[in-house]
């Protein structure tokens, strides 16, 4: 496999089948000899608190945040046309079957903490155990970021073990970098101007607080089901 995303962008998509436990149309496909996940916009179910036909754009925006900060927590992702219309195409990640992701996700692992921090930035409303893919204990990918960037606080996650903990120096630097470049980044046109402004405000508040937040009393803390 090549090291860039050219093969994801230009290769022919051959759909193999549907991933049955996904709430929206999520298709297992191939490009050449490589497995990918293809999520067409046409297969998205409407949500009362998000614009219709916009989840794929949010997934793509979430990927850009991971890349612009050098976090590398989201598999390579592109937005392109496919057999069932436009949507995201994402690199397939092979997990280590020996790793119990539920057990690992409840530890103070640096690899899990990185994702917990990332979820604060994108206002992730659906961080489940099943959205964490462990290549190794030190290399965890995060997927399924359609329910993100809402202008209201929607954080729901199974990763609350750092609530009230101070940010590290690395995390402080990432918050600063985020605020410097987010508004002019590739997320423009993928989420609304109001959501961009709300994201900047929320991250600025995190910077001022200098700690991981506690769950909000006004919103469920954990998605259901949690896996």
VOPAGU-2260 file (C-alpha; in pm, 1 decimal, decimal comma):
REM VOPAGU-2260
SITE   aa  ch    i         X         Y         Z
SITE  UNK   A    0       0,0       0,0       0,0
SITE  UNK   A    1     130,9     347,2     -83,8
SITE  UNK   A    2     204,0     591,5     196,9
SITE  UNK   A    3     -32,2     867,6      81,8
SITE  UNK   A    4    -406,6     875,3      13,3
SITE  UNK   A    5    -390,7     869,4    -367,7
SITE  UNK   A    6    -514,7     511,6    -384,8
SITE  UNK   A    7    -815,4     604,4    -167,0
SITE  UNK   A    8    -900,9     902,5    -385,2
SITE  UNK   A    9    -864,5     757,1    -733,0
SITE  UNK   A   10    -901,9     379,7    -712,5
SITE  UNK   A   11   -1217,9     198,8    -821,9
SITE  UNK   A   12   -1442,0     100,1    -531,2
SITE  UNK   A   13   -1580,2    -254,7    -530,3
SITE  UNK   A   14   -1844,2    -306,3    -261,4
SITE  UNK   A   15   -1821,3    -641,4     -81,6
SITE  UNK   A   16   -2108,5    -609,1     164,6
SITE  UNK   A   17   -2265,9    -413,5     446,1
SITE  UNK   A   18   -2130,0    -387,4     799,5
SITE  UNK   A   19   -2443,6    -498,2     976,7
SITE  UNK   A   20   -2404,7    -341,5    1321,1
SITE  UNK   A   21   -2364,8      13,8    1190,3
SITE  UNK   A   22   -2659,9     251,8    1234,9
SITE  UNK   A   23   -2604,8     415,6     894,4
SITE  UNK   A   24   -2516,0     248,5     565,0
SITE  UNK   A   25   -2156,5     143,3     620,8
SITE  UNK   A   26   -2011,7     -72,4     345,4
SITE  UNK   A   27   -1707,5    -293,8     338,9
SITE  UNK   A   28   -1535,6    -245,2       4,8
SITE  UNK   A   29   -1207,3    -289,1    -176,0
SITE  UNK   A   30    -984,3     -62,2    -376,2
SITE  UNK   A   31    -736,3    -279,2    -564,9
SITE  UNK   A   32    -635,1    -534,1    -301,3
SITE  UNK   A   33    -695,2    -312,0       1,5
SITE  UNK   A   34   -1004,0    -315,3     220,0
SITE  UNK   A   35   -1181,6      13,4     285,8
SITE  UNK   A   36   -1494,9     140,4     457,6
SITE  UNK   A   37   -1732,9     333,4     231,4
SITE  UNK   A   38   -2009,4     546,2     387,7
SITE  UNK   A   39   -2231,0     707,6     123,4
SITE  UNK   A   40   -2427,5    1019,1     218,1
SITE  UNK   A   41   -2736,3     854,7      68,1
SITE  UNK   A   42   -2727,6     594,2     345,1
SITE  UNK   A   43   -2734,5     838,0     635,5
SITE  UNK   A   44   -3032,6     832,8     870,1
SITE  UNK   A   45   -3166,8    1179,6     962,6
SITE  UNK   A   46   -3087,8    1303,2    1313,9
SITE  UNK   A   47   -3296,9    1564,0    1493,2
SITE  UNK   A   48   -2995,0    1768,1    1607,5
SITE  UNK   A   49   -2777,1    1758,0    1293,7
SITE  UNK   A   50   -2840,5    1875,9     935,3
SITE  UNK   A   51   -2950,4    1602,7     695,2
SITE  UNK   A   52   -2684,8    1455,7     467,9
SITE  UNK   A   53   -2398,5    1605,4     666,6
SITE  UNK   A   54   -2250,7    1320,0     872,1
SITE  UNK   A   55   -1987,6    1223,9     615,2
SITE  UNK   A   56   -1868,4    1584,7     602,2
SITE  UNK   A   57   -1825,9    1578,8     979,8
SITE  UNK   A   58   -1627,3    1257,2     961,2
SITE  UNK   A   59   -1402,0    1418,7     704,7
SITE  UNK   A   60   -1365,3    1730,6     921,4
SITE  UNK   A   61   -1275,3    1511,3    1220,5
SITE  UNK   A   62   -1003,6    1344,7    1013,3
SITE  UNK   A   63    -862,1    1686,1     923,3
SITE  UNK   A   64    -837,7    1782,6    1291,8
SITE  UNK   A   65    -642,0    1465,6    1366,3
SITE  UNK   A   66    -407,6    1537,7    1076,8
SITE  UNK   A   67    -358,3    1910,1    1132,4
SITE  UNK   A   68    -250,3    1847,2    1491,7
SITE  UNK   A   69     -36,4    1545,3    1405,1
SITE  UNK   A   70    -237,4    1316,4    1632,3
SITE  UNK   A   71    -273,7    1037,0    1377,1
SITE  UNK   A   72    -570,6     883,0    1557,8
SITE  UNK   A   73    -808,1     860,4    1259,9
SITE  UNK   A   74    -744,1     619,8     969,6
SITE  UNK   A   75    -673,8     783,9     634,0
SITE  UNK   A   76   -1002,3     924,3     505,9
SITE  UNK   A   77   -1115,1    1092,1     183,8
SITE  UNK   A   78   -1442,6    1237,1      60,7
SITE  UNK   A   79   -1521,4    1116,1    -289,4
SITE  UNK   A   80   -1776,1     969,4    -529,0
SITE  UNK   A   81   -1854,5     598,6    -519,0
SITE  UNK   A   82   -2100,9     336,3    -646,5
SITE  UNK   A   83   -2381,0     478,7    -430,4
SITE  UNK   A   84   -2289,0     843,7    -456,1
SITE  UNK   A   85   -2054,4    1069,0    -264,1
SITE  UNK   A   86   -1938,0     987,0      84,8
SITE  UNK   A   87   -1629,2     907,9     284,0
SITE  UNK   A   88   -1388,9     627,2     206,8
SITE  UNK   A   89   -1163,8     524,9     493,4
SITE  UNK   A   90    -869,6     291,2     523,9
SITE  UNK   A   91    -962,2     -42,0     686,6
SITE  UNK   A   92    -775,2    -110,7    1010,1
SITE  UNK   A   93    -689,7    -462,4    1118,7
SITE  UNK   A   94    -719,2    -489,0    1496,8
SITE  UNK   A   95    -509,4    -706,4    1724,3
SITE  UNK   A   96    -761,9    -971,5    1836,1
SITE  UNK   A   97    -560,5   -1037,6    2151,1
SITE  UNK   A   98    -630,0    -690,0    2290,5
SITE  UNK   A   99    -940,8    -640,9    2505,1
SITE  UNK   A  100   -1031,8    -287,8    2398,7
SITE  UNK   A  101   -1291,3    -243,9    2674,3
SITE  UNK   A  102   -1033,3    -326,6    2939,2
SITE  UNK   A  103    -764,0    -111,9    2777,2
SITE  UNK   A  104   -1001,0     183,5    2732,8
SITE  UNK   A  105   -1063,8     198,8    3107,6
SITE  UNK   A  106    -695,9     238,3    3194,7
SITE  UNK   A  107    -480,3     551,2    3204,2
SITE  UNK   A  108    -307,4     450,0    2879,1
SITE  UNK   A  109    -145,2     741,0    2693,4
SITE  UNK   A  110    -289,0     609,3    2365,7
SITE  UNK   A  111    -641,6     619,5    2509,6
SITE  UNK   A  112    -585,6     958,3    2671,3
SITE  UNK   A  113    -488,6    1099,0    2331,8
SITE  UNK   A  114    -829,2     997,6    2195,3
SITE  UNK   A  115   -1012,0    1132,0    2501,6
SITE  UNK   A  116    -837,8    1465,3    2441,9
SITE  UNK   A  117    -914,0    1455,2    2069,8
SITE  UNK   A  118   -1283,7    1398,4    2144,7
SITE  UNK   A  119   -1292,4    1722,9    2342,7
SITE  UNK   A  120   -1175,2    1914,0    2036,0
SITE  UNK   A  121   -1433,9    1767,4    1799,6
SITE  UNK   A  122   -1717,1    1760,5    2056,3
SITE  UNK   A  123   -1775,4    1390,7    1999,0
SITE  UNK   A  124   -2127,4    1283,9    2091,2
SITE  UNK   A  125   -2072,7     910,9    2039,7
SITE  UNK   A  126   -1742,4     771,9    2168,1
SITE  UNK   A  127   -1812,3     403,5    2225,4
SITE  UNK   A  128   -1572,5     119,0    2301,9
SITE  UNK   A  129   -1651,0     -25,4    1959,8
SITE  UNK   A  130   -1520,6     290,7    1793,4
SITE  UNK   A  131   -1168,4     220,3    1919,5
SITE  UNK   A  132    -943,9      -2,5    1708,9
SITE  UNK   A  133    -629,2    -134,5    1874,1
SITE  UNK   A  134    -340,7    -215,7    1642,9
SITE  UNK   A  135    -123,8    -247,4    1955,2
SITE  UNK   A  136    -158,1    -123,7    2316,0
SITE  UNK   A  137      29,5     191,3    2212,8
SITE  UNK   A  138    -142,9     244,0    1877,5
SITE  UNK   A  139    -518,3     299,4    1892,1
SITE  UNK   A  140    -730,4     433,2    1607,3
SITE  UNK   A  141   -1062,6     612,3    1651,8
SITE  UNK   A  142   -1349,4     584,1    1402,1
SITE  UNK   A  143   -1713,8     690,1    1349,2
SITE  UNK   A  144   -1708,2    1067,4    1385,5
SITE  UNK   A  145   -2033,9    1169,4    1219,3
SITE  UNK   A  146   -2186,6    1299,2    1543,0
SITE  UNK   A  147   -1934,0    1576,0    1604,0
SITE  UNK   A  148   -1885,4    1955,7    1591,1
SITE  UNK   A  149   -2238,2    2040,2    1706,7
SITE  UNK   A  150   -2270,4    2401,8    1820,0
SITE  UNK   A  151   -2406,3    2272,1    2153,5
SITE  UNK   A  152   -2206,9    2063,7    2400,9
SITE  UNK   A  153   -2272,2    1703,0    2293,7
SITE  UNK   A  154   -1977,5    1521,8    2450,7
SITE  UNK   A  155   -2072,6    1162,2    2531,0
SITE  UNK   A  156   -1794,0     916,9    2588,3
SITE  UNK   A  157   -1684,8     603,8    2771,4
SITE  UNK   A  158   -1351,3     777,3    2842,8
SITE  UNK   A  159   -1414,1     988,4    3152,7
SITE  UNK   A  160   -1118,7     871,1    3364,1
SITE  UNK   A  161    -931,3    1200,0    3320,4
SITE  UNK   A  162   -1218,4    1430,2    3427,2
SITE  UNK   A  163   -1073,3    1707,9    3642,2
SITE  UNK   A  164    -712,9    1621,3    3552,2
SITE  UNK   A  165    -484,1    1900,3    3435,3
SITE  UNK   A  166    -375,8    1904,2    3073,4
SITE  UNK   A  167     -17,4    1807,3    3000,0
SITE  UNK   A  168     226,2    2049,7    2837,6
SITE  UNK   A  169     180,4    1864,3    2509,2
SITE  UNK   A  170    -198,2    1899,3    2533,9
SITE  UNK   A  171    -166,2    2269,8    2617,8
SITE  UNK   A  172      47,6    2318,3    2307,7
SITE  UNK   A  173    -211,3    2132,2    2098,9
SITE  UNK   A  174    -493,1    2352,3    2231,0
SITE  UNK   A  175    -291,6    2660,6    2137,1
SITE  UNK   A  176    -215,2    2524,2    1791,5
SITE  UNK   A  177    -578,8    2429,1    1737,8
SITE  UNK   A  178    -698,9    2781,4    1816,8
SITE  UNK   A  179    -438,3    2930,1    1584,5
SITE  UNK   A  180    -523,3    2725,7    1276,6
SITE  UNK   A  181    -869,9    2571,7    1309,0
SITE  UNK   A  182   -1073,2    2855,1    1156,8
SITE  UNK   A  183    -860,9    2866,9     840,8
SITE  UNK   A  184    -817,3    2489,2     811,5
SITE  UNK   A  185    -973,8    2238,1     574,2
SITE  UNK   A  186   -1286,6    2211,0     792,1
SITE  UNK   A  187   -1423,8    2521,3     619,1
SITE  UNK   A  188   -1727,9    2419,0     414,8
SITE  UNK   A  189   -1757,0    2086,4     596,6
SITE  UNK   A  190   -1932,9    2223,6     905,1
SITE  UNK   A  191   -2128,3    2546,7     950,3
SITE  UNK   A  192   -1981,0    2885,5    1041,1
SITE  UNK   A  193   -2179,2    2873,6    1365,6
SITE  UNK   A  194   -2025,9    2536,3    1450,3
SITE  UNK   A  195   -1677,0    2665,1    1374,0
SITE  UNK   A  196   -1733,3    2960,2    1608,0
SITE  UNK   A  197   -1878,2    2735,2    1878,7
SITE  UNK   A  198   -1583,8    2494,9    1847,0
SITE  UNK   A  199   -1333,9    2778,2    1888,5
SITE  UNK   A  200   -1523,3    2907,4    2192,0
SITE  UNK   A  201   -1540,8    2562,9    2350,1
SITE  UNK   A  202   -1169,7    2492,9    2297,3
SITE  UNK   A  203   -1082,0    2837,7    2430,3
SITE  UNK   A  204   -1278,2    2754,1    2745,2
SITE  UNK   A  205   -1084,4    2427,7    2776,3
SITE  UNK   A  206    -761,5    2623,2    2749,0
SITE  UNK   A  207    -872,4    2859,8    3026,4
SITE  UNK   A  208    -987,3    2575,2    3252,8
SITE  UNK   A  209    -665,5    2378,7    3184,8
SITE  UNK   A  210    -836,8    2052,3    3280,4
SITE  UNK   A  211   -1037,6    1772,6    3124,5
SITE  UNK   A  212   -1405,2    1857,1    3186,5
SITE  UNK   A  213   -1648,5    1669,6    3404,7
SITE  UNK   A  214   -1969,4    1532,4    3248,9
SITE  UNK   A  215   -2239,3    1791,4    3190,7
SITE  UNK   A  216   -2551,6    1757,1    3408,2
SITE  UNK   A  217   -2757,6    1863,2    3106,7
SITE  UNK   A  218   -2656,8    1583,0    2870,6
SITE  UNK   A  219   -2609,6    1203,9    2901,6
SITE  UNK   A  220   -2244,7    1138,0    2980,2
SITE  UNK   A  221   -2215,1     799,0    2808,5
SITE  UNK   A  222   -2357,5     687,5    2471,2
SITE  UNK   A  223   -2598,0     394,3    2469,7
SITE  UNK   A  224   -2516,8     121,6    2407,2
SITE  UNK   A  225   -2157,8     191,1    2517,7
SITE  UNK   A  226   -2007,5     -61,7    2272,1
